Amino acid sequence: MQVTSSHSKNPAIGWDITASAKTDKNEKIARAQILVNDSPEYDKEFDPPISNWQESLRQQGQYPGDNNVAVIVTSDKGDDTESDDSWN
């Protein structure tokens, strides 16, 4: 499974965060979570499981300051794949 995240400065305040996941042909996405600075900002389960997922969160984190985004995607087999993005 491929899990990615990226960030860009929001002109108003904070950061915009985009997360996505794409599965291999033998697995599906059962759950996706986004944690911003260790705080859960997105948590969704998919029934039935899906093959591709993308979510954008606006005005997250601190500007300026240390920021960390963790994206955790759980497959229909119960395996977690994680992507981390940090910046300041």
C-alpha positions as CSV (number, residue, x, y, z in Angstrom):
1,M,0.0,0.0,0.0
2,Q,1.2,3.5,-0.8
3,V,0.4,6.2,1.8
4,T,1.5,9.8,1.3
5,S,0.9,13.2,2.9
6,S,1.9,16.7,2.0
7,H,1.5,20.2,3.4
8,S,1.3,23.8,2.1
9,K,1.0,27.1,4.0
10,N,-2.5,28.3,4.1
11,P,-2.8,32.1,3.4
12,A,-5.2,32.6,6.3
13,I,-3.5,30.7,9.1
14,G,-1.9,27.3,9.7
15,W,-1.3,24.7,7.0
16,D,-3.4,22.7,4.5
17,I,-2.7,19.0,4.6
18,T,-3.4,16.5,1.9
19,A,-3.2,12.7,2.6
20,S,-3.8,9.8,0.2
21,A,-3.5,6.1,-0.1
22,K,-3.6,3.6,-3.0
23,T,-3.7,-0.1,-2.5
24,D,-2.1,-3.0,-4.3
25,K,-4.5,-5.3,-6.1
26,N,-4.7,-7.8,-3.2
27,E,-5.8,-5.4,-0.5
28,K,-8.3,-2.7,0.3
29,I,-8.5,0.3,2.7
30,A,-10.6,-0.4,5.8
31,R,-9.7,2.7,7.9
32,A,-7.8,6.0,7.5
33,Q,-6.6,8.3,10.3
34,I,-4.8,11.7,10.2
35,L,-3.1,12.9,13.4
36,V,-1.8,16.5,13.4
37,N,0.7,17.3,16.2
38,D,-0.5,14.0,17.9
39,S,-4.1,15.1,17.9
40,P,-6.6,13.0,15.9
41,E,-8.2,15.3,13.2
42,Y,-9.7,12.6,10.9
43,D,-10.7,9.0,11.6
44,K,-12.9,7.1,9.2
45,E,-13.8,3.4,8.6
46,F,-14.9,2.2,5.2
47,D,-17.5,-0.5,4.8
48,P,-17.1,-1.9,2.3
49,P,-13.3,-1.3,2.1
50,I,-12.1,0.9,-0.8
51,S,-9.1,0.9,-3.2
52,N,-8.1,4.6,-3.2
53,W,-8.5,7.4,-0.6
54,Q,-7.7,11.1,-0.4
55,E,-8.6,13.8,2.2
56,S,-7.6,17.4,2.6
57,L,-7.7,19.2,5.9
58,R,-7.5,23.0,6.0
59,Q,-5.9,25.4,8.5
60,Q,-4.2,22.7,10.6
61,G,-1.1,22.9,12.9
62,Q,0.9,25.9,13.9
63,Y,2.6,28.6,12.0
64,P,5.3,29.1,12.8
65,G,6.3,26.2,14.9
66,D,7.0,22.5,14.8
67,N,4.4,20.5,13.1
68,N,4.0,16.7,12.5
69,V,1.4,14.8,10.5
70,A,1.0,11.1,10.8
71,V,-1.3,9.3,8.3
72,I,-2.2,5.7,9.3
73,V,-4.1,3.5,6.9
74,T,-5.4,0.1,7.9
75,S,-5.9,-2.6,5.2
76,D,-8.8,-5.0,5.2
77,K,-6.3,-7.6,6.5
78,G,-5.6,-5.5,9.6
79,D,-2.1,-4.3,8.5
80,D,-1.2,-0.6,9.2
81,T,0.8,1.5,6.8
82,E,2.0,4.9,8.0
83,S,3.4,8.1,6.5
84,D,4.9,10.9,8.5
85,D,5.5,14.5,7.5
86,S,7.3,17.0,9.8
87,W,8.3,20.7,9.3
88,N,8.7,23.9,11.2
